[in-house]
Amino acid sequence: MQNEPTNIEVRPPKTKKEWYDYYYLRWKVLRSNFSDNIDSAKDDIEDESFHIIAINSNLKILGVGRIHELDRETSQIRYMAVEKKSRSNNVGTLILKCLISHAIEKKNKQIILQARENAINFYLKNGFELMQKTHILFGKVQHYLMKITL
């Protein structure tokens, strides 16, 4: 495993600008090829979810992630996105560790997520198990159910 970058802070967004940049990066990485609407990267449980950013010393958001509880035992990670230039710097792993820690604090027993095909190896390397092929987003992006037991 690569060394974790030292100049990156992982925390919830704090300012109005950070929230805007958070949603913008989410849209840019996950939805911009399919929709011009930044709100296409939002859903109706944003306010009930725990959000994380990875931000560098220049206050540039390099990655984002969100987790929410499905029930007392299970949380779901959604909308994880890391800008391309930061993917080899363990930014995604830092975000994932923070989201997992949040679920552990909530005393969840497992976390599930729907991984895009190109992200499966990242989640496998971070302890998730591949469960099954699920839906295709926008008729183009195959997803797979993955889980980790806490």
C-alpha positions as a Python dict, from the first residue, in 0.01 Angstrom:
ca = {
    (1, 'M'): (0, 0, 0),
    (2, 'Q'): (126, 349, -82),
    (3, 'N'): (207, 599, 189),
    (4, 'E'): (-84, 817, 284),
    (5, 'P'): (-46, 1179, 171),
    (6, 'T'): (37, 1407, 462),
    (7, 'N'): (-109, 1732, 331),
    (8, 'I'): (-465, 1607, 296),
    (9, 'E'): (-735, 1657, 556),
    (10, 'V'): (-1044, 1434, 558),
    (11, 'R'): (-1348, 1590, 724),
    (12, 'P'): (-1705, 1704, 664),
    (13, 'P'): (-1753, 2013, 447),
    (14, 'K'): (-1783, 2329, 658),
    (15, 'T'): (-1837, 2636, 442),
    (16, 'K'): (-2087, 2720, 172),
    (17, 'K'): (-1803, 2709, -84),
    (18, 'E'): (-1689, 2366, 38),
    (19, 'W'): (-2045, 2235, 6),
    (20, 'Y'): (-2070, 2374, -347),
    (21, 'D'): (-1731, 2224, -441),
    (22, 'Y'): (-1832, 1894, -279),
    (23, 'Y'): (-2144, 1861, -495),
    (24, 'Y'): (-1962, 1992, -802),
    (25, 'L'): (-1689, 1727, -778),
    (26, 'R'): (-1950, 1457, -719),
    (27, 'W'): (-2136, 1566, -1032),
    (28, 'K'): (-1818, 1615, -1238),
    (29, 'V'): (-1679, 1266, -1165),
    (30, 'L'): (-2002, 1065, -1148),
    (31, 'R'): (-2264, 1238, -1361),
    (32, 'S'): (-2120, 1499, -1600),
    (33, 'N'): (-2104, 1247, -1887),
    (34, 'F'): (-2477, 1186, -1847),
    (35, 'S'): (-2632, 1513, -1727),
    (36, 'D'): (-2563, 1886, -1735),
    (37, 'N'): (-2760, 1927, -1412),
    (38, 'I'): (-2541, 1932, -1099),
    (39, 'D'): (-2846, 1827, -895),
    (40, 'S'): (-2843, 1490, -1076),
    (41, 'A'): (-2572, 1395, -824),
    (42, 'K'): (-2804, 1452, -528),
    (43, 'D'): (-3092, 1259, -376),
    (44, 'D'): (-3360, 1308, -114),
    (45, 'I'): (-3155, 1195, 187),
    (46, 'E'): (-2863, 1438, 167),
    (47, 'D'): (-2962, 1598, 500),
    (48, 'E'): (-2975, 1258, 675),
    (49, 'S'): (-2632, 1150, 550),
    (50, 'F'): (-2274, 1191, 671),
    (51, 'H'): (-2057, 1366, 411),
    (52, 'I'): (-1677, 1370, 382),
    (53, 'I'): (-1428, 1566, 177),
    (54, 'A'): (-1057, 1513, 122),
    (55, 'I'): (-910, 1861, 95),
    (56, 'N'): (-550, 1966, 33),
    (57, 'S'): (-353, 2251, 190),
    (58, 'N'): (-469, 2483, -92),
    (59, 'L'): (-832, 2407, 11),
    (60, 'K'): (-897, 2217, -312),
    (61, 'I'): (-1135, 1924, -272),
    (62, 'L'): (-973, 1612, -418),
    (63, 'G'): (-1240, 1359, -326),
    (64, 'V'): (-1579, 1316, -164),
    (65, 'G'): (-1795, 1045, -11),
    (66, 'R'): (-2120, 993, 172),
    (67, 'I'): (-2265, 731, 405),
    (68, 'H'): (-2612, 686, 546),
    (69, 'E'): (-2781, 426, 762),
    (70, 'L'): (-3028, 189, 599),
    (71, 'D'): (-3119, 37, 935),
    (72, 'R'): (-2957, -16, 1277),
    (73, 'E'): (-2713, -273, 1138),
    (74, 'T'): (-2637, -155, 787),
    (75, 'S'): (-2501, 162, 633),
    (76, 'Q'): (-2459, 237, 264),
    (77, 'I'): (-2179, 433, 99),
    (78, 'R'): (-2286, 636, -201),
    (79, 'Y'): (-2144, 904, -427),
    (80, 'M'): (-1776, 835, -366),
    (81, 'A'): (-1571, 1030, -615),
    (82, 'V'): (-1203, 1120, -645),
    (83, 'E'): (-1065, 1347, -914),
    (84, 'K'): (-849, 1155, -1161),
    (85, 'K'): (-518, 1321, -1068),
    (86, 'S'): (-560, 1218, -702),
    (87, 'R'): (-656, 853, -750),
    (88, 'S'): (-302, 718, -712),
    (89, 'N'): (-243, 916, -391),
    (90, 'N'): (-465, 707, -159),
    (91, 'V'): (-727, 984, -139),
    (92, 'G'): (-1006, 732, -194),
    (93, 'T'): (-871, 506, 80),
    (94, 'L'): (-856, 797, 325),
    (95, 'I'): (-1220, 883, 250),
    (96, 'L'): (-1326, 519, 274),
    (97, 'K'): (-1151, 471, 612),
    (98, 'C'): (-1333, 776, 747),
    (99, 'L'): (-1672, 651, 625),
    (100, 'I'): (-1606, 306, 772),
    (101, 'S'): (-1508, 465, 1104),
    (102, 'H'): (-1835, 657, 1104),
    (103, 'A'): (-2032, 333, 1058),
    (104, 'I'): (-1834, 166, 1338),
    (105, 'E'): (-1914, 461, 1568),
    (106, 'K'): (-2283, 408, 1484),
    (107, 'K'): (-2236, 41, 1581),
    (108, 'N'): (-2335, -83, 1235),
    (109, 'K'): (-2250, -443, 1155),
    (110, 'Q'): (-2195, -400, 782),
    (111, 'I'): (-2164, -149, 500),
    (112, 'I'): (-2293, -203, 149),
    (113, 'L'): (-2233, -6, -167),
    (114, 'Q'): (-2297, -19, -539),
    (115, 'A'): (-1959, -7, -712),
    (116, 'R'): (-1905, 83, -1072),
    (117, 'E'): (-1717, -185, -1264),
    (118, 'N'): (-1401, 27, -1278),
    (119, 'A'): (-1398, 68, -897),
    (120, 'I'): (-1438, -298, -795),
    (121, 'N'): (-1064, -358, -741),
    (122, 'F'): (-1034, -47, -524),
    (123, 'Y'): (-1306, -174, -290),
    (124, 'L'): (-1169, -530, -291),
    (125, 'K'): (-826, -396, -186),
    (126, 'N'): (-1000, -213, 98),
    (127, 'G'): (-1172, -520, 242),
    (128, 'F'): (-1506, -523, 60),
    (129, 'E'): (-1652, -843, -81),
    (130, 'L'): (-1812, -864, -425),
    (131, 'M'): (-2169, -989, -387),
    (132, 'Q'): (-2348, -967, -722),
    (133, 'K'): (-2398, -777, -1044),
    (134, 'T'): (-2688, -534, -1004),
    (135, 'H'): (-2817, -240, -1206),
    (136, 'I'): (-2694, -41, -1504),
    (137, 'L'): (-2699, 336, -1450),
    (138, 'F'): (-2795, 557, -1746),
    (139, 'G'): (-2801, 244, -1962),
    (140, 'K'): (-2419, 246, -1965),
    (141, 'V'): (-2258, 205, -1623),
    (142, 'Q'): (-2271, -146, -1473),
    (143, 'H'): (-2285, -159, -1092),
    (144, 'Y'): (-2208, -437, -845),
    (145, 'L'): (-2326, -486, -489),
    (146, 'M'): (-2036, -504, -246),
    (147, 'K'): (-2023, -530, 132),
    (148, 'I'): (-1787, -528, 425),
    (149, 'T'): (-1860, -679, 764),
    (150, 'L'): (-1752, -460, 1053),
}
